[in-house]
Amino acid sequence: MDDFLSKACSSCRSCDLFKSRRKIAFSRGNPSANFMLIGEAPGSKEDELGIPFVGRSGKLLDQLLESVGFNTESDVYICNLIKCRPPNNRRPSKSELAACRSWLDRQIKLVNPNVIALAGSTSVAAVLETSESITKIRGEWRLWKGRWVMPLFHPAYLLRNPSVKEESPKSLTRSDLIEVRNKINTYDCSIGISAFNTERRDSQ
């Protein structure tokens, strides 16, 4: 099903980004995983290869995931808010985010993850519809549509702040990923989601 969606997306012309793209970068990883990570947009390497998070940021992301016990091929499904590279790696516009949102929604429905990590302020703002700073809410669990969501620093930000000292952005991100791993491994998310949905229905 993920291959079907990817093929359909490759002919998308919902915004002007299709004019400059070489390839869409739809997803990588396991569409059956219960953990989904959502970034912002493809970069140059992703535009060339058609795979999200394969440049320098992606290599760092893989290192961080693997350092806390994730297999990046089987334990996580990785994608971006938008599937085409914005020119000069600029931030996606609101209209571009809106045009591509249906593809992301279909990915979330397909994967149906218990846990989602949002990498970077753009992803956090777009999915959680919040204006809160990433520095304020990273590492804090949020319930969104019955799913556990963890905001993270984007790997590109970590490349600009390479310190590994305690309380550095990279150290904090590794700690946040440990929280994600623990949520998946030791907490029955389906129970939490069921209870949350029951409470939400009772309050209506």
Backbone as CSV, one residue per row, in Angstrom:
resi,resn,N_x,N_y,N_z,CA_x,CA_y,CA_z,C_x,C_y,C_z
1,MET,0.828,-1.208,0.000,0.000,0.000,0.000,0.860,1.256,0.000
2,ASP,1.974,1.214,0.756,2.872,2.374,0.780,3.458,2.627,-0.609
3,ASP,3.801,1.556,-1.328,4.314,1.700,-2.690,3.257,2.311,-3.601
4,PHE,1.990,1.922,-3.398,0.893,2.468,-4.197,0.761,3.965,-3.959
5,LEU,0.805,4.365,-2.678,0.714,5.786,-2.344,1.883,6.565,-2.926
6,SER,3.082,5.992,-2.807,4.274,6.651,-3.324,4.170,6.863,-4.832
7,LYS,3.696,5.851,-5.528,3.550,5.963,-6.979,2.523,7.025,-7.343
8,ALA,1.423,7.070,-6.604,0.404,8.088,-6.860,0.951,9.479,-6.572
9,CYS,1.717,9.599,-5.505,2.279,10.898,-5.126,3.280,11.398,-6.151
10,SER,3.951,10.489,-6.828,4.988,10.887,-7.793,4.431,11.690,-8.965
11,SER,3.131,11.618,-9.175,2.518,12.402,-10.251,1.742,13.610,-9.728
12,CYS,1.904,13.898,-8.436,1.173,15.010,-7.807,1.621,16.354,-8.376
13,ARG,0.648,17.212,-8.637,0.925,18.576,-9.087,0.101,19.586,-8.294
14,SER,-0.100,19.284,-7.021,-0.962,20.118,-6.193,-0.351,21.472,-5.856
15,CYS,0.975,21.581,-5.965,1.634,22.869,-5.763,2.758,22.999,-6.785
16,ASP,3.407,24.146,-6.806,4.414,24.408,-7.833,5.734,23.685,-7.613
17,LEU,5.894,23.010,-6.496,7.158,22.330,-6.248,7.420,21.202,-7.241
18,PHE,6.369,20.702,-7.859,6.577,19.625,-8.835,7.419,20.100,-10.019
19,LYS,7.431,21.408,-10.272,8.151,21.947,-11.423,9.664,21.822,-11.272
20,SER,10.145,21.823,-10.041,11.594,21.803,-9.824,12.101,20.488,-9.227
21,ARG,11.202,19.605,-8.828,11.656,18.371,-8.188,12.288,17.422,-9.203
22,ARG,13.233,16.631,-8.715,13.748,15.515,-9.500,12.988,14.241,-9.153
23,LYS,12.854,13.998,-7.852,12.074,12.860,-7.368,11.343,13.285,-6.101
24,ILE,10.201,12.673,-5.856,9.589,12.850,-4.547,10.359,11.990,-3.547
25,ALA,10.382,12.434,-2.301,10.969,11.624,-1.227,9.819,11.236,-0.310
26,PHE,9.242,10.065,-0.549,7.977,9.719,0.103,8.171,9.115,1.487
27,SER,8.978,8.069,1.583,9.139,7.418,2.882,10.317,6.468,2.847
28,ARG,10.719,6.032,4.017,11.627,4.898,4.167,11.339,4.235,5.500
29,GLY,11.794,3.010,5.636,11.525,2.274,6.859,10.382,1.305,6.683
30,ASN,9.739,0.989,7.788,8.740,-0.070,7.831,7.334,0.498,7.981
31,PRO,6.468,0.346,6.974,5.095,0.860,7.089,4.237,0.098,8.089
32,SER,4.778,-0.967,8.664,4.064,-1.700,9.718,4.595,-1.367,11.109
33,ALA,5.538,-0.442,11.192,6.107,-0.076,12.493,5.076,0.670,13.330
34,ASN,5.233,0.609,14.655,4.330,1.379,15.512,4.955,2.708,15.927
35,PHE,6.001,3.100,15.243,6.703,4.370,15.487,6.919,5.074,14.152
36,MET,6.475,6.312,14.086,6.580,7.115,12.864,7.304,8.410,13.190
37,LEU,8.258,8.781,12.362,8.979,10.039,12.540,8.712,10.949,11.344
38,ILE,8.300,12.166,11.625,7.919,13.116,10.576,8.842,14.319,10.623
39,GLY,9.553,14.556,9.529,10.401,15.721,9.403,9.725,16.829,8.609
40,GLU,10.524,17.697,8.018,9.992,18.885,7.358,9.852,18.703,5.851
41,ALA,10.981,18.552,5.154,10.973,18.522,3.694,12.262,17.897,3.184
42,PRO,12.250,17.376,1.964,13.480,16.820,1.395,14.532,17.899,1.141
43,GLY,15.790,17.487,1.211,16.898,18.347,0.815,17.447,17.901,-0.522
44,SER,18.634,18.364,-0.844,19.225,18.068,-2.143,19.447,16.573,-2.360
45,LYS,20.009,15.902,-1.358,20.289,14.471,-1.495,19.005,13.668,-1.606
46,GLU,17.997,14.072,-0.840,16.718,13.382,-0.876,16.034,13.582,-2.235
47,ASP,16.160,14.790,-2.777,15.595,15.093,-4.094,16.278,14.258,-5.177
48,GLU,17.555,13.998,-4.981,18.312,13.200,-5.952,17.952,11.717,-5.878
49,LEU,17.836,11.194,-4.646,17.649,9.759,-4.461,16.188,9.340,-4.302
50,GLY,15.330,10.297,-3.953,13.928,9.970,-3.751,13.653,9.253,-2.443
51,ILE,14.479,9.511,-1.423,14.334,8.876,-0.113,14.513,9.954,0.959
52,PRO,13.630,10.029,1.953,13.787,11.054,2.995,14.930,10.757,3.957
53,PHE,15.536,11.812,4.457,16.585,11.722,5.476,17.722,10.796,5.060
54,VAL,18.371,11.119,3.957,19.549,10.347,3.529,20.797,11.224,3.409
55,GLY,20.661,12.525,3.639,21.814,13.410,3.630,22.496,13.429,4.988
56,ARG,23.202,14.500,5.285,23.921,14.593,6.560,22.972,14.521,7.743
57,SER,21.827,15.187,7.641,20.844,15.132,8.734,20.330,13.717,8.930
58,GLY,20.093,13.034,7.820,19.587,11.673,7.904,20.585,10.713,8.522
59,LYS,21.859,10.893,8.179,22.886,10.040,8.767,22.966,10.242,10.279
60,LEU,22.863,11.497,10.705,22.873,11.766,12.141,21.625,11.190,12.803
61,LEU,20.484,11.349,12.150,19.249,10.778,12.692,19.392,9.274,12.876
62,ASP,19.912,8.588,11.877,20.093,7.136,11.985,21.027,6.780,13.142
63,GLN,22.097,7.547,13.279,23.036,7.283,14.368,22.351,7.412,15.727
64,LEU,21.530,8.444,15.865,20.836,8.659,17.132,19.813,7.554,17.397
65,LEU,19.061,7.199,16.373,18.071,6.128,16.537,18.741,4.807,16.906
66,GLU,19.808,4.494,16.188,20.498,3.228,16.455,21.176,3.227,17.819
67,SER,21.609,4.401,18.274,22.301,4.478,19.569,21.382,4.157,20.736
68,VAL,20.073,4.290,20.527,19.137,3.981,21.612,18.364,2.685,21.338
69,GLY,18.777,1.940,20.308,18.239,0.608,20.117,17.248,0.409,18.993
70,PHE,17.010,1.445,18.172,16.096,1.283,17.052,16.812,0.724,15.829
71,ASN,16.151,-0.182,15.129,16.584,-0.604,13.802,15.867,0.296,12.808
72,THR,16.616,1.066,12.030,15.992,2.077,11.171,15.266,1.483,9.976
73,GLU,15.447,0.193,9.741,14.724,-0.453,8.647,13.431,-1.118,9.108
74,SER,13.398,-1.572,10.348,12.233,-2.334,10.809,11.429,-1.675,11.917
75,ASP,12.035,-0.759,12.683,11.377,-0.232,13.876,10.720,1.130,13.687
76,VAL,10.915,1.752,12.545,10.408,3.117,12.369,10.040,3.353,10.915
77,TYR,9.036,4.183,10.718,8.628,4.649,9.388,8.938,6.138,9.348
78,ILE,9.730,6.570,8.365,10.220,7.948,8.311,9.682,8.652,7.078
79,CYS,9.176,9.866,7.274,8.680,10.656,6.153,8.804,12.139,6.494
80,ASN,8.334,12.990,5.604,8.345,14.433,5.812,6.943,15.004,5.630
81,LEU,6.773,16.232,6.095,5.513,16.932,5.873,5.204,17.043,4.392
82,ILE,6.214,17.437,3.608,6.041,17.548,2.169,7.041,16.636,1.472
83,LYS,6.711,16.249,0.266,7.464,15.210,-0.431,8.403,15.746,-1.500
84,CYS,8.309,17.033,-1.821,9.169,17.642,-2.840,10.069,18.690,-2.198
85,ARG,11.259,18.819,-2.703,12.227,19.759,-2.138,11.868,21.207,-2.482
86,PRO,11.754,22.078,-1.478,11.605,23.508,-1.762,12.918,24.064,-2.298
87,PRO,12.878,25.003,-3.235,14.112,25.577,-3.784,15.021,26.125,-2.685
88,ASN,16.301,25.840,-2.822,17.321,26.335,-1.888,17.081,25.883,-0.442
89,ASN,16.360,24.779,-0.297,16.084,24.222,1.031,15.366,25.185,1.962
90,ARG,14.586,26.081,1.372,13.830,27.015,2.208,12.725,26.275,2.954
91,ARG,12.163,26.941,3.956,11.064,26.351,4.710,9.821,26.263,3.823
92,PRO,9.064,25.192,3.902,7.842,25.094,3.090,6.852,26.198,3.438
93,SER,6.175,26.691,2.416,5.160,27.719,2.639,3.880,27.071,3.179
94,LYS,2.988,27.909,3.710,1.721,27.391,4.223,0.920,26.719,3.118
95,SER,0.948,27.284,1.931,0.182,26.694,0.831,0.775,25.355,0.408
96,GLU,2.104,25.237,0.444,2.741,23.959,0.111,2.429,22.901,1.156
97,LEU,2.457,23.294,2.417,2.115,22.361,3.486,0.670,21.887,3.349
98,ALA,-0.208,22.815,3.032,-1.621,22.463,2.880,-1.832,21.544,1.679
99,ALA,-1.128,21.826,0.581,-1.287,21.034,-0.633,-0.827,19.602,-0.434
100,CYS,0.180,19.402,0.422,0.757,18.072,0.618,0.162,17.351,1.830
101,ARG,-0.682,18.013,2.579,-1.157,17.430,3.838,-1.926,16.122,3.637
102,SER,-2.665,16.017,2.543,-3.448,14.791,2.342,-2.552,13.562,2.223
103,TRP,-1.350,13.736,1.655,-0.427,12.598,1.550,0.052,12.172,2.934
104,LEU,0.376,13.148,3.774,0.799,12.823,5.140,-0.327,12.142,5.906
105,ASP,-1.541,12.665,5.772,-2.673,12.067,6.477,-2.884,10.617,6.048
106,ARG,-2.703,10.348,4.764,-2.852,8.977,4.287,-1.734,8.077,4.808
107,GLN,-0.536,8.646,4.947,0.562,7.861,5.521,0.283,7.506,6.973
108,ILE,-0.198,8.474,7.740,-0.510,8.214,9.149,-1.609,7.154,9.257
109,LYS,-2.621,7.250,8.400,-3.697,6.267,8.408,-3.175,4.881,8.037
110,LEU,-2.274,4.832,7.061,-1.718,3.553,6.620,-0.874,2.910,7.710
111,VAL,0.058,3.665,8.265,0.983,3.121,9.264,0.265,2.889,10.595
112,ASN,-0.621,3.818,10.937,-1.389,3.732,12.182,-0.465,3.543,13.384
113,PRO,0.497,4.443,13.563,1.494,4.250,14.628,0.945,4.583,16.006
114,ASN,1.466,3.912,17.012,1.151,4.267,18.385,1.865,5.544,18.797
115,VAL,3.071,5.728,18.271,3.927,6.837,18.687,4.444,7.574,17.456
116,ILE,4.407,8.902,17.503,4.931,9.751,16.432,5.950,10.704,17.027
117,ALA,7.082,10.852,16.374,8.053,11.888,16.725,8.020,12.955,15.643
118,LEU,8.001,14.202,16.057,7.989,15.330,15.129,9.336,16.024,15.196
119,ALA,10.080,15.985,14.102,11.433,16.538,14.082,11.415,17.970,13.574
120,GLY,11.619,18.912,14.476,11.745,20.305,14.089,10.495,21.130,14.305
121,SER,10.682,22.442,14.362,9.587,23.352,14.685,8.498,23.368,13.620
122,THR,8.879,23.222,12.353,7.871,23.243,11.292,6.934,22.055,11.412
123,SER,7.478,20.886,11.684,6.656,19.689,11.849,5.747,19.814,13.068
124,VAL,6.300,20.316,14.155,5.515,20.485,15.373,4.354,21.449,15.130
125,ALA,4.645,22.581,14.494,3.609,23.579,14.250,2.532,23.055,13.313
126,ALA,2.947,22.323,12.268,1.996,21.855,11.264,1.091,20.756,11.800
127,VAL,1.646,19.824,12.551,0.860,18.680,13.017,0.073,19.025,14.278
128,LEU,0.717,19.613,15.263,0.046,19.914,16.525,-0.725,21.229,16.481
129,GLU,-0.522,21.997,15.416,-1.191,23.292,15.257,-0.955,24.170,16.488
130,THR,0.317,24.320,16.817,0.711,25.120,17.966,1.778,26.120,17.552
131,SER,1.827,27.219,18.265,2.874,28.208,18.039,3.945,28.142,19.119
132,GLU,3.855,27.138,19.986,4.844,26.989,21.056,6.216,26.688,20.469
133,SER,7.227,27.241,21.080,8.598,27.054,20.620,9.039,25.613,20.805
134,ILE,9.809,25.122,19.833,10.342,23.766,19.932,11.246,23.636,21.152
135,THR,11.946,24.683,21.517,12.819,24.627,22.689,12.015,24.501,23.980
136,LYS,10.760,24.903,23.934,9.903,24.819,25.110,9.245,23.454,25.244
137,ILE,8.823,22.868,24.126,8.007,21.661,24.219,8.724,20.378,23.800
138,ARG,9.970,20.480,23.320,10.665,19.243,22.972,10.795,18.387,24.234
139,GLY,10.667,17.096,24.026,10.766,16.185,25.143,9.497,16.035,25.956
140,GLU,8.426,16.749,25.579,7.154,16.655,26.300,6.163,15.836,25.489
141,TRP,5.589,14.822,26.093,4.593,14.019,25.402,3.316,14.820,25.194
142,ARG,2.747,14.692,24.003,1.448,15.272,23.692,0.540,14.176,23.145
143,LEU,-0.728,14.243,23.495,-1.715,13.348,22.898,-2.375,14.082,21.733
144,TRP,-2.298,13.473,20.574,-2.855,14.078,19.355,-3.651,13.021,18.605
145,LYS,-4.945,13.230,18.541,-5.827,12.298,17.837,-5.614,10.859,18.293
146,GLY,-5.464,10.697,19.596,-5.317,9.361,20.160,-3.947,8.750,20.029
147,ARG,-2.954,9.541,19.652,-1.590,9.018,19.494,-0.645,9.815,20.393
148,TRP,0.420,9.147,20.837,1.452,9.825,21.613,2.429,10.498,20.661
149,VAL,2.667,11.763,20.899,3.540,12.551,20.015,4.669,13.172,20.828
150,MET,5.886,13.015,20.320,7.076,13.575,20.974,7.746,14.588,20.048
151,PRO,7.778,15.873,20.403,8.533,16.857,19.628,10.037,16.703,19.866
152,LEU,10.806,16.758,18.775,12.268,16.626,18.830,12.922,17.793,18.107
153,PHE,14.161,18.083,18.467,14.966,18.969,17.641,15.205,18.303,16.287
154,HIS,15.267,19.118,15.240,15.560,18.567,13.916,17.051,18.226,13.834
155,PRO,17.399,17.133,13.166,18.823,16.778,13.035,19.673,17.882,12.415
156,ALA,19.102,18.691,11.528,19.867,19.792,10.940,20.296,20.789,12.016
157,TYR,19.425,20.997,13.000,19.770,21.874,14.119,20.894,21.265,14.948
158,LEU,20.863,19.974,15.097,21.918,19.295,15.857,23.259,19.384,15.140
159,LEU,23.244,19.360,13.817,24.493,19.515,13.056,25.108,20.889,13.285
160,ARG,24.260,21.866,13.493,24.769,23.230,13.759,25.183,23.403,15.215
161,ASN,24.780,22.453,16.053,25.121,22.499,17.480,25.670,21.122,17.877
162,PRO,26.917,20.836,17.470,27.440,19.460,17.557,27.894,19.010,18.935
163,SER,27.846,19.875,19.932,28.306,19.474,21.255,27.525,18.260,21.757
164,VAL,28.225,17.369,22.447,27.573,16.200,23.045,27.578,16.299,24.574
165,LYS,27.883,17.481,25.088,27.883,17.666,26.528,26.476,17.484,27.086
166,GLU,26.390,17.186,28.356,25.106,17.030,29.015,24.280,18.306,28.849
167,GLU,23.001,18.136,28.523,22.057,19.225,28.287,22.274,19.942,26.956
168,SER,23.200,19.455,26.121,23.325,19.997,24.770,22.150,19.502,23.942
169,PRO,21.822,20.182,22.819,20.700,19.720,21.982,20.813,18.259,21.564
170,LYS,22.015,17.821,21.218,22.184,16.426,20.805,21.939,15.469,21.973
171,SER,22.453,15.812,23.140,22.246,14.983,24.319,20.768,14.924,24.690
172,LEU,20.083,16.063,24.603,18.658,16.107,24.920,17.847,15.275,23.931
173,THR,18.226,15.335,22.660,17.510,14.567,21.642,17.677,13.079,21.868
174,ARG,18.875,12.667,22.224,19.090,11.245,22.530,18.226,10.826,23.717
175,SER,18.140,11.684,24.720,17.281,11.381,25.870,15.817,11.294,25.458
176,ASP,15.402,12.181,24.559,14.013,12.153,24.083,13.725,10.868,23.314
177,LEU,14.693,10.400,22.529,14.509,9.153,21.788,14.480,7.941,22.720
178,ILE,15.190,8.018,23.829,15.095,6.960,24.833,13.685,6.928,25.406
179,GLU,13.103,8.113,25.625,11.715,8.174,26.089,10.770,7.546,25.079
180,VAL,11.022,7.805,23.800,10.208,7.204,22.745,10.344,5.682,22.777
181,ARG,11.571,5.215,22.866,11.807,3.769,22.922,11.102,3.149,24.117
182,ASN,11.207,3.802,25.259,10.574,3.272,26.458,9.052,3.270,26.343
183,LYS,8.517,4.298,25.707,7.065,4.355,25.509,6.611,3.166,24.661
184,ILE,7.367,2.870,23.629,7.011,1.770,22.735,7.219,0.426,23.418
185,ASN,8.336,0.279,24.122,8.715,-1.029,24.663,8.017,-1.396,25.965
186,THR,7.723,-0.418,26.794,7.238,-0.745,28.138,5.843,-0.230,28.452
187,TYR,5.255,0.532,27.556,3.930,1.067,27.808,2.974,0.573,26.741
188,ASP,1.863,-0.021,27.130,0.872,-0.486,26.171,0.106,0.727,25.676
189,CYS,0.537,1.276,24.561,-0.051,2.516,24.047,-1.524,2.343,23.722
190,SER,-1.932,1.136,23.317,-3.331,0.936,22.945,-4.252,1.157,24.142
191,ILE,-3.751,0.787,25.356,-4.549,1.015,26.554,-4.679,2.507,26.814
192,GLY,-3.554,3.222,26.710,-3.593,4.663,26.933,-4.490,5.384,25.946
193,ILE,-4.407,4.971,24.680,-5.211,5.605,23.647,-6.682,5.288,23.878
194,SER,-6.997,4.038,24.231,-8.383,3.649,24.463,-8.980,4.453,25.605
195,ALA,-8.191,4.577,26.695,-8.679,5.335,27.835,-8.880,6.795,27.474
196,PHE,-7.934,7.339,26.704,-8.024,8.738,26.290,-9.276,8.959,25.450
197,ASN,-9.539,8.044,24.506,-10.711,8.191,23.649,-12.002,8.049,24.439
198,THR,-12.002,7.139,25.431,-13.183,6.961,26.264,-13.474,8.223,27.055
199,GLU,-12.415,8.805,27.664,-12.576,10.039,28.430,-13.079,11.165,27.531
200,ARG,-12.534,11.206,26.290,-12.930,12.277,25.370,-14.397,12.142,24.997
201,ARG,-14.859,10.877,24.759,-16.269,10.666,24.412,-17.167,11.018,25.595
202,ASP,-16.734,10.636,26.811,-17.559,10.900,27.997,-17.698,12.383,28.269
203,SER,-16.686,13.168,27.865,-16.709,14.603,28.126,-17.541,15.373,27.117
204,GLN,-17.909,14.706,26.024,-18.651,15.382,24.956,-20.157,15.369,25.231
